[in-house]
């Protein structure tokens, strides 16, 4: 390869990074003069690469989208990452992406050097995908239209089918796309309802950008992901629990597996207050029982009642197991682990496994 050809390829590789490149920086990267960079830019344009130039102190060169896709230059790590991503796309929720992924992977592996093909092959043979069947699929063209409208701050019209089957026409200002599990959600401001809404993209059809651009609105949440999570929890949760846990807040957060299992607020060095929501008492009781430390349930009273019943079952099972292990005392029963949920003087419910802690009630005040 000639020195000029090699330099052109290196220049093209730099320009494919989405940013403005000052001519002086390109010259420094390639070890040539700014005049040489200008000549090389003209050569790339003659080859069909749409290199745009902007003047001024903050100007520079930028590779723009053209009428045809030019050859794409990737380094080793980028090529491996794309190949692995294409292989794992077979179980994706975007409709039709499996076939497109296979075609793209075949083209990529055909031109991969032998050393990179071995790396991709090793990853492929060492991992087994578990496709998630039965979930909704999303039209990739819809995602493309939505993403473009979000980027351009452009109002969007579409047809939408609600969960109950009712169809409606919507005019929205799209804010963000959120992928959660096997579903895609569009967070948008609904102009007709004058409020924020969350739309499932698999229930959306005929998206049409109106061409009307609007200034971005401020979302009433830290980010779109947090907004979707909070709204979904609020819609599905029918039980809200508050409990004091007798362990440090950091330790309880770690045992719960992170903030998704509820909010933990420190009360003292060795205690904290836990707030959580769930669609079943069983799940709330299980979260508390698996903490491995004592706790006081403040609300709801139904949770304390469920814990009392669960504690009785656990005690009877533990007693029966111990009796069976020692041969069983005639007419007797071993005293298993003791659970109780008793109402304290401050209106909470004390749940323990055999050791009373009266000082906890005082600290709770």
NORMOTA-V863044 format. One record per residue. SS is DSSP state (alpha for helix, beta for strand, coil for the rest). PSI is psi as a letter, one per 40 degrees, with the letter a starting at -180 (999 if undefined). Layout:
ss: {SS/SS}
psi: {PSI/PSI}
//
This chain:
ss: {coil/coil/alpha/alpha/alpha/alpha/alpha/alpha/alpha/alpha/alpha/alpha/alpha/alpha/alpha/coil/coil/coil/coil/coil/beta/coil/alpha/alpha/alpha/alpha/alpha/alpha/alpha/alpha/coil/coil/coil/alpha/alpha/alpha/alpha/alpha/alpha/alpha/alpha/alpha/alpha/alpha/alpha/alpha/coil/coil/coil/coil/beta/beta/beta/beta/coil/coil/coil/coil/coil/beta/beta/beta/beta/coil/coil/coil/coil/coil/coil/coil/coil/coil/coil/coil/coil/alpha/alpha/alpha/alpha/alpha/alpha/alpha/alpha/alpha/alpha/alpha/alpha/alpha/alpha/alpha/alpha/coil/coil/beta/beta/coil/alpha/alpha/alpha/alpha/alpha/alpha/alpha/alpha/alpha/alpha/alpha/alpha/alpha/alpha/alpha/coil/coil/alpha/alpha/alpha/alpha/alpha/alpha/alpha/alpha/alpha/alpha/alpha/alpha/alpha/coil/coil/coil/coil/coil/coil/coil/coil/coil/coil/coil/beta/beta/alpha/alpha/alpha/alpha/alpha/alpha/alpha/alpha/alpha/alpha/alpha/alpha/alpha/coil/beta/beta/beta/beta/beta/beta/beta/beta/coil/coil/coil/coil/coil/beta/beta/beta/beta/beta/beta/beta/beta/beta/beta/beta/beta/beta/beta/coil/coil/beta/beta/beta/beta/beta/beta/beta/beta/coil/coil/coil/coil/beta/beta/beta/beta/beta/beta/alpha/alpha/alpha/beta/beta/beta/beta/beta/beta/beta/beta/beta/beta/coil/coil/coil/coil/coil/coil/coil/coil/coil/coil/alpha/alpha/alpha/alpha/alpha/alpha/alpha/alpha/alpha/alpha/alpha/alpha/alpha/coil/coil/beta/beta/beta/beta/beta/beta/beta/coil/coil/coil/alpha/alpha/alpha/alpha/alpha/alpha/alpha/alpha/coil/coil/alpha/alpha/alpha/coil/beta/beta/beta/beta/beta/beta/coil/coil/beta/beta/beta/beta/beta/beta/beta/beta/coil/coil/alpha/alpha/alpha/alpha/alpha/alpha/alpha/alpha/alpha/coil/coil/coil/coil/coil/beta/beta/beta/beta/beta/coil/alpha/alpha/alpha/alpha/alpha/alpha/alpha/alpha/alpha/alpha/alpha/alpha/alpha/alpha/alpha/alpha/alpha/alpha/alpha/alpha/alpha/alpha/alpha/alpha/alpha/coil/coil/coil/coil/coil/coil/coil/coil/coil/coil/coil/coil/coil/coil/beta/beta/beta/beta/coil/coil/coil/coil/coil/beta/beta/beta/beta/coil/coil/coil/coil/coil/alpha/alpha/alpha/alpha/alpha/alpha/alpha/coil}
psi: {h/i/d/d/d/d/d/d/d/d/d/d/d/d/d/e/h/g/i/h/h/i/d/d/d/d/d/d/d/e/f/a/i/d/d/d/d/d/d/d/d/d/d/d/d/d/e/e/h/g/h/i/h/i/i/i/d/e/a/a/i/h/h/i/h/a/d/i/h/i/h/h/h/i/i/d/d/d/d/d/d/d/d/d/d/d/d/e/e/d/e/i/e/h/h/e/d/d/d/d/d/d/d/d/d/d/d/d/d/d/e/h/i/d/d/d/d/d/d/d/d/d/d/d/d/e/i/h/i/g/h/h/i/e/i/i/i/h/h/d/d/d/d/d/d/d/d/d/d/d/d/e/f/h/i/h/i/i/i/h/h/i/d/e/e/h/i/i/h/i/h/i/h/h/d/i/h/h/h/h/b/f/i/h/i/h/h/i/h/h/d/d/e/f/i/i/i/h/h/h/d/e/e/i/i/f/h/h/h/e/e/h/i/i/i/i/i/h/h/f/i/d/i/d/d/d/d/d/d/d/d/d/d/d/d/d/h/e/h/h/i/h/i/h/h/g/i/i/d/d/d/d/d/d/d/e/e/i/e/d/e/i/h/h/h/h/d/a/d/e/i/i/h/h/h/i/i/i/e/i/d/d/d/d/d/d/d/d/d/e/d/e/i/i/i/h/h/d/i/i/d/d/d/d/d/d/d/d/d/d/d/d/d/d/d/d/d/d/d/d/d/d/d/d/d/e/e/h/h/h/e/i/h/i/g/a/h/h/i/i/g/i/h/a/e/e/e/a/h/h/h/i/f/e/h/i/g/d/d/d/d/d/d/d/999}
//
